[in-house]
Amino acid sequence: MGPVAKRTALATSSLTAARQCLEAAERAVVEVAAAVGEVRGRLSVGLIPPVAAVDIPGALRDCRERYPQVRVSLRVGGSDDLVEQVKRGAVEVAFLGLPATMRPEGVSYRELARDRLVAVIAPDHPLAGESAVDLRRLSSEVFVDLPAQTAGRAQSDLAFSAAGLTRDVAYEVTNADFLARLVAQGLGVAMLPAAYVAQLSGVTTIEVVDAPARVEYIIRSPGSRTPAATAFLRLLGVPEAEEAS
């Protein structure tokens, strides 16, 4: 190893050690505060956009008002990505949704709610007058959906595959609100959780008689029990004891 490489390695090692010392000092301050009943520190929360079981904006507001010494940050992403972020400690608590046949792996989790997907269509769509449809009827439509290989997309893909059906997903988006905007323009139909679609405007929903089920979870790292996270879960009414996968 040359002189420059040695200096670079030494500098990197020094920065890592300094960062670890700073984090240890922050933890010590948090623990001392907790010992006298004060909650402070940092809390990183993650969620997928179509979470319906918990009012996340309201919960974040309540947390800020009750625990002003807690620095809360929010990250939005897909369920698979959030699981990985929780595993490596980038996010401490996350809310996600998975098909009923899947469970979060490598993290502690608790089920929050179960729901079924409904068809989301434009108000002037030919199906708008129907009270219910099935997957076979929907399979002839052009779809707007989440990106392939994501947990949110898997909910619909698995259902159509199990029914022996294929479908045309022409539009892939990462945001449920933008998905609804495309549907409202008549560009395609979609399937979203029934409890979530009430928040959307400009679209109509129809029951799907053989719709796939969806489960919402709250997850966290098995070894993560910071005072801020514990206080946040208590605020939500989520039991501290969680199942570990």
N, C-alpha and C positions, 0 to 999 in steps of 0.2 A: 504494500500500500504506500503510495507516494505522500509527500508532505501535505499537499492540498487535500487529498482524500482523508488523511488522518485528522486534519484540522476540522474538516466538515463533519466527520463522524463524532469528534469530540464535542463540537458545537451542538449537534443534534442530541447527543446524550445529555449534555448540560441542560438543554431546553426541556427535554423530557423529565429530567429530575426536578427542575424548577416547577414545571407544571404539576407534577405529582405532589410536591410540597405545598403548592398553593391550594390544590384540591383538598389535601389533608387538613390544612388550616381552615378552609371553609367548612369542612365537615365538623371540625371541632367546635366552631362557632355555633353551627346549627344544633349540635348535640347539647351544648351548654344552655342554649336558649330553650330547647325542648325540656330540659330538666327543670326549668322554672315555669313551664307552661306556655312558653311563647313559640309559635310556629313561624319559622323563617327558612330561607334557602331557595333553591331553584326547583322547578317542576316543568318537565317537558311533556306535553300531551299531544297525542296523535289521533287522527280520525279519518275515516273515509267520509266523503260528502253526504251520502244518503243514510246517515245514522238517524233513526227515529225513536229509539228507546229512551234516549236521554237528551234533554235540552242543553246541548253543549254551550251555546252562547250564554244562556242563563246561568249555567254552572260556573263558567269562567268569571262572570260578573260577581256572583255570590262569593266565589273564592277570593277575588281581589278585595271585596268589601270586608270580608271577615278576617282575612289573613293578608294585610297590606305589606307585610315583610317578605312575602313569598313572590319570587319572580317567576311568573308563568309564561311559557312560550307554547305556541301551537304549530303543529305541522300537519299538513293534509297530504294524503297519499293513498295508494291502493292497499288492500288488506295484506297481501304478500310482503310488500315493502315495509309496512308497519311492523309486522312480526319480526323481520330481520333487524329493524332499527331498535326494537325492544330487546332483542337478544344481545346486541352489542352495546346497549346502554345509551344510545343516542336519544331514545324516547323512553320515559319511565312508565307511563300509562297510555294505553291506546284503545280506541273503540273501532271495531271492525265488523264486517258481515261476511258470512261464509255459507256455501250450500249446506243443507242439513246433513249431507253425507261426509262432511269434512269438519275437522276440529283444529284449533291452533296447535302447532307443535313446537316444543322447546321453550315454552313460556307458561307461566301460571295464567289461568283464565277462569272466567265465570260467565255463564250464559245470562244475558239480559232479557232477550225477547225472541219470539219466533213469529214469522210473518210469511205470507205468500206473495208471489209476484202477481201483478196485474198488467194487462195490456194498456199501453199509453198511446193514444192516437190523436190526430188532429180533429177538431170539432166537426169539420165537414167531411171526414173520412166515411166511406160507404158503410163501415162497421159501426159508426157512431150510434145508430139506432138499435143495435143489438144489446141484450141484457147480459149475454155471456158468449164466449167463444171457446174453442179448444185449440191445442197446439197445432193440430193438422190444418185447421183453417188459417192460423197465423203463419204457417210455414210458407204460404204462397205470397206473403208480403215482403217488401224490402225492409230491412231492419237498420235501426241506429242502435249501437251497443258500445259497451266498454271495450278496451283493447283485448285482443286474443291473449291467452295464457295468464289472465288475471283471475282472481277469485270471483270478482263480480261478474265477469263474463262467463265463468264456468257454471254459474247457477243456471243460466239459460241453455248453454251448450249441452250440458249433461242431460237436461230434461228433453230436449229435442232428439238427442242421440238415443236415449233410452226408449223413446217412442218410435225409433226407426225413421226419423225425419231429418231432412236437411233444410237449411234456410240461407238466404242471401243477406249477409251483413255488409252493406255498402259503405256505411259511415261508422268509423270508430273514434270515440271521443273519451276524454278522461274526466270530464265534468258532467254531473247529472243535470245541472241547470242548462248547460249548453246543449246537451242531448235533448232536453225538452223543447228547446227553441227550434232545433232541426225538425222534431216531430210536429211542432205547431205549424211549420211551413209546409207540411204534407210530404216531406222528403222520405219518410219511412215511419215505421212503428217501433215501439220499444217495450221492454218489460222492466218494471221497477217495483220495489217493495210497496205494498198497499199503504202502509202507515206513512210513507214518505211523500207519496204523490199529492197529498192534500196541500203541500207547500208550493206546488207548481201552479203556474197560471198559463192559460192559452191552450190547454190540452184537455182531452177527455179520457177517462179510464173505463175499462171493461173487465169484468171478472173472467178469469181463465179457469175453466173447470178442472183441468189437469195441470195446474200451474205448479212449478217447483217451490219448495219451501226454502226459507232463508233464516239463518240464526245470527243474531247480533251478540257479540262478546265484548267484554272488557278484558284486556290482557295487561300483564306486567312481568318484569323479570322476576324469576323465582326468588332471587336473593335481594330484591329491592324493597326496602321498608323504610324509606326516609320519612321524617315527620310530615313533610309537605304532601307527599303522596298519600300517606295514611289519612291526613286531614281532608284531602280532596275526596277520597273514597267515602269517608264518613259523611261528608257534605252531600254526596250523591245517594247515600243510603245503601251503598254496596258493602256487604259483609267483608271483613278483613280476611277471613279464612277463604282461600281460593283453592281450586282444584289445580293440580300440577300435571302436565302432560309429559 
